Amino acid sequence: MLYFHISESMLEADKLFDEVLARRDRADATRNALGVLQRFKFLFSLPVSIERNIRKGDYDVVINDYARAKNLFSNTDVAVSVSFFILFFKRSLCDSLEI
């Protein structure tokens, strides 16, 4: 009888402990995802930032941000996909020069 209760208690403890470990693993995964987002925040917000600064006419900020992104991510697998905004930027500059 005592053996049965001890075995039952051990099974219940294992079950509870497994749930705690599963929650810890989910929390670790969430923390890792947030870390990646924070690390690449500049890159994720770059297209919006470039578009906003083009509309405001802050061309020096656009050039600096684009150059910074190219320097930071040129030797990595991360693709800087802001070519649409840079193309728009070049066209708007050319249009402004054509008087």
C-alpha positions as a Python dict, from the first residue, in 0.01 Angstrom:
ca = {
    (1, 'M'): (0, 0, 0),
    (2, 'L'): (278, 242, 89),
    (3, 'Y'): (460, 158, -234),
    (4, 'F'): (146, 243, -433),
    (5, 'H'): (113, 587, -269),
    (6, 'I'): (481, 664, -319),
    (7, 'S'): (462, 562, -685),
    (8, 'E'): (150, 770, -732),
    (9, 'S'): (318, 1071, -569),
    (10, 'M'): (624, 1032, -791),
    (11, 'L'): (408, 1019, -1104),
    (12, 'E'): (221, 1332, -998),
    (13, 'A'): (548, 1512, -919),
    (14, 'D'): (693, 1418, -1260),
    (15, 'K'): (379, 1542, -1430),
    (16, 'L'): (395, 1877, -1249),
    (17, 'F'): (766, 1914, -1310),
    (18, 'D'): (723, 1842, -1683),
    (19, 'E'): (463, 2119, -1704),
    (20, 'V'): (702, 2363, -1534),
    (21, 'L'): (982, 2269, -1776),
    (22, 'A'): (750, 2311, -2075),
    (23, 'R'): (651, 2661, -1959),
    (24, 'R'): (1018, 2748, -1906),
    (25, 'D'): (1100, 2631, -2259),
    (26, 'R'): (818, 2844, -2403),
    (27, 'A'): (938, 3146, -2204),
    (28, 'D'): (1295, 3092, -2327),
    (29, 'A'): (1175, 3071, -2688),
    (30, 'T'): (976, 3393, -2644),
    (31, 'R'): (1277, 3570, -2492),
    (32, 'N'): (1496, 3455, -2781),
    (33, 'A'): (1245, 3581, -3039),
    (34, 'L'): (1224, 3918, -2864),
    (35, 'G'): (1603, 3936, -2857),
    (36, 'V'): (1622, 3881, -3233),
    (37, 'L'): (1357, 4147, -3292),
    (38, 'Q'): (1544, 4391, -3070),
    (39, 'R'): (1878, 4315, -3236),
    (40, 'F'): (1741, 4378, -3586),
    (41, 'K'): (1497, 4655, -3494),
    (42, 'F'): (1685, 4904, -3711),
    (43, 'L'): (1658, 4675, -4013),
    (44, 'F'): (1290, 4597, -3959),
    (45, 'S'): (1198, 4963, -3931),
    (46, 'L'): (1426, 5077, -4214),
    (47, 'P'): (1173, 5075, -4502),
    (48, 'V'): (921, 5280, -4305),
    (49, 'S'): (1191, 5515, -4185),
    (50, 'I'): (1325, 5569, -4536),
    (51, 'E'): (976, 5632, -4676),
    (52, 'R'): (893, 5879, -4399),
    (53, 'N'): (1220, 6067, -4437),
    (54, 'I'): (1180, 6088, -4815),
    (55, 'R'): (836, 6243, -4768),
    (56, 'K'): (977, 6490, -4515),
    (57, 'G'): (1268, 6577, -4742),
    (58, 'D'): (1533, 6456, -4496),
    (59, 'Y'): (1754, 6315, -4768),
    (60, 'D'): (2069, 6315, -4557),
    (61, 'V'): (1895, 6085, -4305),
    (62, 'V'): (1786, 5853, -4588),
    (63, 'I'): (2140, 5830, -4722),
    (64, 'N'): (2288, 5776, -4375),
    (65, 'D'): (2036, 5505, -4284),
    (66, 'Y'): (2085, 5322, -4612),
    (67, 'A'): (2464, 5339, -4582),
    (68, 'R'): (2445, 5218, -4222),
    (69, 'A'): (2228, 4922, -4322),
    (70, 'K'): (2462, 4830, -4606),
    (71, 'N'): (2763, 4846, -4372),
    (72, 'L'): (2596, 4648, -4095),
    (73, 'F'): (2444, 4374, -4307),
    (74, 'S'): (2656, 4356, -4624),
    (75, 'N'): (2857, 4051, -4511),
    (76, 'T'): (2560, 3857, -4373),
    (77, 'D'): (2269, 3657, -4506),
    (78, 'V'): (2032, 3937, -4408),
    (79, 'A'): (1904, 4107, -4722),
    (80, 'V'): (1843, 4478, -4709),
    (81, 'S'): (1525, 4509, -4910),
    (82, 'V'): (1471, 4879, -4939),
    (83, 'S'): (1549, 4905, -5308),
    (84, 'F'): (1194, 5019, -5388),
    (85, 'F'): (1228, 5318, -5157),
    (86, 'I'): (1578, 5399, -5281),
    (87, 'L'): (1450, 5384, -5640),
    (88, 'F'): (1167, 5619, -5543),
    (89, 'F'): (1422, 5843, -5371),
    (90, 'K'): (1643, 5856, -5681),
    (91, 'R'): (1348, 5934, -5906),
    (92, 'S'): (1222, 6209, -5681),
    (93, 'L'): (1569, 6365, -5672),
    (94, 'C'): (1597, 6347, -6051),
    (95, 'D'): (1249, 6496, -6090),
    (96, 'S'): (1338, 6782, -5856),
    (97, 'L'): (1649, 6858, -6061),
    (98, 'E'): (1450, 6876, -6385),
    (99, 'I'): (1317, 7226, -6379),
}
